[in-house]
Amino acid sequence: MLTPEEVATMHSPQTRGERHARRSTRRQLDGLVVNIELTLVSIIQGVALSVLAESARAPLGDLRFDQWPYVANGLLVILLFWSRSMAHTLTLIRWPLEFAHNFLYIACTMVEAIQFTDLTVPLEWYAFSTAFGILAWALFLADLRLIRQRQAEAIGPAEEELYQLILRDQRMNIHWLVPGLTLYNLVVVIGIHFWPGILIAGGGHIVFAVLQTITLFGYLIYVVRFFAKIAPIVLRANQEEATV
């Protein structure tokens, strides 16, 4: 228990001023890191989009309908990566800068760019989709530490509710969604390798591409709805922090 002298010291003008200065500095650093993160994500996904746009010119212009699902899937991957990154940044990212987290962002984008370079080879598409899924899974695992850190720093019920929802979503992605998507791509790779006559020459790969489109679109709807769900909680959490 604090002594009366310690309580008086805590509420002295000098101590309150020091706490205010520390909070102000921390918020400035948090804002700087958030801006860095937002800029990085926008730039790297812009690079992936430019590669996809270049590769999509011929399939779209020449009406190569068998390649259209891959164009749509590439766009959906970019939208998913960008939207999840935005939600992550606006809820979890603070000072100090997380280098490992950002390095994984860059590695994922490199695989994206390679994958989007040529849309005419289904085997390569699904092989790089599998590699992208593994990197995304590693990213979700790495970010668990950030979520637990934010939970430990929570100062009010809104923050606790927010991080509990984020943790639940993170675990669902780690245990079900990302492994399921990755396994799907791996199964298609194996299928194309052993039955190229049916899946490539016979056009069977288009069925898998359309199924991938439906799955990715459904996942994008889930991400958008999840952010809409947590947006008011983010507002309340920031209001709580501002009053401390």
C-alpha positions as CSV (number, residue, x, y, z in Angstrom):
1,M,0.0,0.0,0.0
2,L,1.3,3.5,-0.9
3,T,2.1,5.9,1.9
4,P,0.5,9.3,2.0
5,E,3.8,10.8,0.9
6,E,4.0,8.5,-2.2
7,V,0.4,9.3,-3.1
8,A,1.1,13.0,-2.8
9,T,4.2,12.6,-5.0
10,M,2.1,10.8,-7.7
11,H,-0.4,13.7,-7.8
12,S,2.1,16.5,-7.7
13,P,2.1,18.8,-10.7
14,Q,5.7,17.8,-11.6
15,T,4.8,14.1,-11.7
16,R,1.6,14.7,-13.6
17,G,3.6,16.7,-16.1
18,E,6.2,14.0,-16.5
19,R,3.5,11.4,-17.1
20,H,1.8,13.7,-19.7
21,A,5.1,14.2,-21.5
22,R,5.8,10.5,-21.6
23,R,2.3,9.8,-23.0
24,S,2.6,12.5,-25.6
25,T,6.0,11.2,-26.7
26,R,4.7,7.7,-26.9
27,R,1.7,8.7,-29.0
28,Q,3.9,10.6,-31.4
29,L,6.1,7.5,-31.8
30,D,3.1,5.3,-32.2
31,G,1.8,7.6,-34.9
32,L,5.1,7.6,-36.7
33,V,5.3,3.8,-36.7
34,V,1.7,3.5,-37.9
35,N,2.5,5.9,-40.8
36,I,5.5,3.8,-41.7
37,E,3.4,0.6,-41.7
38,L,0.6,2.1,-43.8
39,T,3.1,3.5,-46.3
40,L,5.0,0.2,-46.5
41,V,1.9,-1.9,-47.1
42,S,0.5,0.5,-49.7
43,I,3.8,0.6,-51.6
44,I,4.5,-3.2,-51.6
45,Q,0.9,-4.0,-52.6
46,G,1.1,-1.4,-55.3
47,V,4.1,-3.2,-56.7
48,A,2.2,-6.5,-56.7
49,L,-0.8,-4.8,-58.4
50,S,1.4,-3.3,-61.1
51,V,2.9,-6.7,-61.9
52,L,-0.6,-8.2,-62.0
53,A,-1.9,-5.5,-64.3
54,E,0.9,-6.0,-66.7
55,S,0.3,-9.7,-66.8
56,A,-3.5,-9.3,-67.1
57,R,-3.4,-7.1,-70.3
58,A,-3.1,-10.0,-72.7
59,P,-5.7,-12.4,-71.1
60,L,-8.2,-9.6,-70.8
61,G,-7.5,-7.9,-74.1
62,D,-7.4,-11.2,-76.1
63,L,-10.4,-12.6,-74.4
64,R,-8.6,-15.6,-73.0
65,F,-11.4,-16.6,-70.7
66,D,-9.5,-19.6,-69.2
67,Q,-7.1,-17.1,-67.6
68,W,-9.6,-14.6,-66.3
69,P,-10.1,-16.5,-63.0
70,Y,-6.4,-16.1,-62.2
71,V,-6.6,-12.4,-62.8
72,A,-9.6,-12.2,-60.4
73,N,-7.8,-14.4,-57.9
74,G,-4.6,-12.2,-58.0
75,L,-6.7,-9.1,-57.4
76,L,-8.5,-10.8,-54.5
77,V,-5.2,-11.8,-52.9
78,I,-4.0,-8.1,-53.1
79,L,-7.3,-6.8,-51.6
80,L,-7.1,-9.4,-48.8
81,F,-3.5,-8.7,-48.0
82,W,-4.1,-4.9,-48.0
83,S,-7.3,-5.0,-46.0
84,R,-6.0,-7.4,-43.3
85,S,-2.8,-5.3,-43.1
86,M,-4.8,-2.1,-42.6
87,A,-7.0,-3.6,-39.9
88,H,-3.8,-5.0,-38.2
89,T,-2.1,-1.7,-38.4
90,L,-5.0,0.3,-37.0
91,T,-5.5,-2.0,-34.0
92,L,-2.1,-3.5,-33.0
93,I,0.8,-1.5,-34.4
94,R,2.7,0.8,-31.9
95,W,6.2,1.8,-31.0
96,P,8.7,0.2,-31.4
97,L,8.9,-0.8,-35.1
98,E,8.5,-4.6,-35.6
99,F,11.2,-5.6,-38.1
100,A,10.4,-9.3,-38.3
101,H,6.7,-8.5,-39.0
102,N,7.6,-6.1,-41.8
103,F,10.2,-8.4,-43.3
104,L,7.4,-11.1,-43.6
105,Y,5.2,-8.5,-45.4
106,I,8.0,-7.9,-47.9
107,A,8.6,-11.7,-48.4
108,C,4.9,-12.3,-49.0
109,T,4.9,-9.5,-51.6
110,M,7.9,-10.9,-53.4
111,V,6.1,-14.3,-53.7
112,E,3.0,-12.4,-54.9
113,A,4.9,-10.6,-57.6
114,I,6.6,-13.8,-58.9
115,Q,3.2,-15.5,-58.9
116,F,1.6,-12.7,-60.9
117,T,4.4,-12.5,-63.5
118,D,2.8,-15.3,-65.6
119,L,-0.8,-16.3,-65.5
120,T,-0.6,-18.9,-68.2
121,V,1.0,-21.7,-66.1
122,P,-1.5,-23.1,-63.6
123,L,1.1,-25.4,-61.9
124,E,3.3,-22.4,-61.1
125,W,0.3,-20.4,-59.9
126,Y,-0.8,-23.0,-57.3
127,A,2.8,-23.7,-56.3
128,F,3.4,-20.0,-55.5
129,S,0.0,-19.8,-53.9
130,T,1.1,-22.6,-51.6
131,A,4.4,-20.7,-50.8
132,F,2.4,-17.5,-50.1
133,G,0.1,-19.4,-47.8
134,I,3.0,-20.8,-45.8
135,L,4.5,-17.3,-45.4
136,A,1.1,-15.8,-44.5
137,W,0.7,-18.6,-41.8
138,A,4.1,-17.7,-40.4
139,L,3.0,-14.0,-40.3
140,F,-0.1,-14.9,-38.3
141,L,2.0,-16.9,-35.9
142,A,4.5,-14.1,-35.5
143,D,1.8,-11.6,-34.8
144,L,0.4,-13.6,-31.8
145,R,3.1,-12.0,-29.7
146,L,1.9,-8.5,-30.6
147,I,-1.6,-9.4,-29.7
148,R,-0.6,-10.8,-26.3
149,Q,1.5,-7.7,-25.7
150,R,-1.4,-5.4,-26.4
151,Q,-3.6,-7.5,-24.1
152,A,-1.1,-7.0,-21.3
153,E,-1.1,-3.3,-21.9
154,A,-4.9,-2.9,-22.1
155,I,-6.2,-0.3,-19.7
156,G,-10.0,-0.6,-20.1
157,P,-12.9,-2.9,-21.0
158,A,-13.0,-1.7,-24.6
159,E,-9.4,-2.6,-25.2
160,E,-9.8,-6.0,-23.5
161,E,-12.8,-6.7,-25.7
162,L,-11.0,-5.6,-28.9
163,Y,-7.9,-7.7,-28.3
164,Q,-10.0,-10.7,-27.3
165,L,-11.9,-10.5,-30.7
166,I,-8.6,-10.1,-32.6
167,L,-7.0,-13.0,-30.8
168,R,-10.0,-15.2,-31.6
169,D,-9.8,-14.2,-35.3
170,Q,-6.0,-14.8,-35.3
171,R,-6.4,-18.3,-33.9
172,M,-9.1,-19.1,-36.4
173,N,-6.8,-18.1,-39.2
174,I,-3.9,-20.0,-37.8
175,H,-5.8,-23.2,-37.1
176,W,-8.3,-23.3,-40.0
177,L,-8.5,-20.6,-42.7
178,V,-4.9,-20.2,-43.8
179,P,-3.9,-23.9,-43.5
180,G,-7.1,-24.8,-45.4
181,L,-6.4,-22.5,-48.3
182,T,-2.7,-23.6,-48.4
183,L,-3.7,-27.3,-48.3
184,Y,-6.1,-26.6,-51.2
185,N,-3.4,-25.1,-53.3
186,L,-1.0,-28.0,-52.5
187,V,-3.6,-30.6,-53.5
188,V,-4.1,-28.8,-56.8
189,V,-0.3,-28.8,-57.4
190,I,-0.2,-32.6,-56.8
191,G,-3.2,-33.1,-59.0
192,I,-1.7,-31.2,-61.9
193,H,1.6,-33.0,-61.5
194,F,0.0,-36.4,-61.7
195,W,-2.9,-35.8,-64.1
196,P,-1.7,-33.0,-66.5
197,G,-3.8,-34.4,-69.4
198,I,-7.1,-33.9,-67.5
199,L,-6.3,-30.7,-65.6
200,I,-4.2,-28.8,-68.1
201,A,-4.9,-30.1,-71.6
202,G,-8.5,-30.9,-70.7
203,G,-9.0,-27.5,-69.0
204,G,-9.9,-29.0,-65.6
205,H,-7.7,-26.5,-63.8
206,I,-10.4,-23.8,-64.5
207,V,-12.7,-25.5,-62.1
208,F,-10.1,-25.2,-59.3
209,A,-9.5,-21.6,-60.3
210,V,-13.2,-20.7,-60.0
211,L,-13.4,-22.5,-56.6
212,Q,-10.4,-20.5,-55.5
213,T,-12.2,-17.3,-56.6
214,I,-15.3,-18.2,-54.6
215,T,-13.2,-19.0,-51.6
216,L,-11.1,-15.8,-51.7
217,F,-14.2,-13.7,-52.3
218,G,-15.9,-15.2,-49.3
219,Y,-12.8,-14.6,-47.2
220,L,-12.7,-11.0,-48.3
221,I,-16.3,-10.5,-47.2
222,Y,-15.4,-12.0,-43.8
223,V,-12.5,-9.6,-43.4
224,V,-14.6,-6.6,-44.3
225,R,-17.4,-7.6,-41.9
226,F,-14.8,-8.3,-39.1
227,F,-13.4,-4.8,-39.4
228,A,-16.9,-3.3,-39.4
229,K,-17.5,-5.2,-36.2
230,I,-14.4,-4.0,-34.4
231,A,-14.4,-0.4,-35.7
232,P,-16.7,1.0,-33.0
233,I,-14.7,-0.9,-30.4
234,V,-11.5,0.6,-31.7
235,L,-13.1,4.0,-31.3
236,R,-14.0,3.3,-27.7
237,A,-10.6,1.9,-26.9
238,N,-8.9,5.0,-28.2
239,Q,-11.2,7.2,-26.2
240,E,-10.3,5.2,-23.1
241,E,-6.6,5.6,-23.7
242,A,-7.0,9.4,-24.3
243,T,-8.6,9.9,-20.9
244,V,-5.8,8.1,-19.0
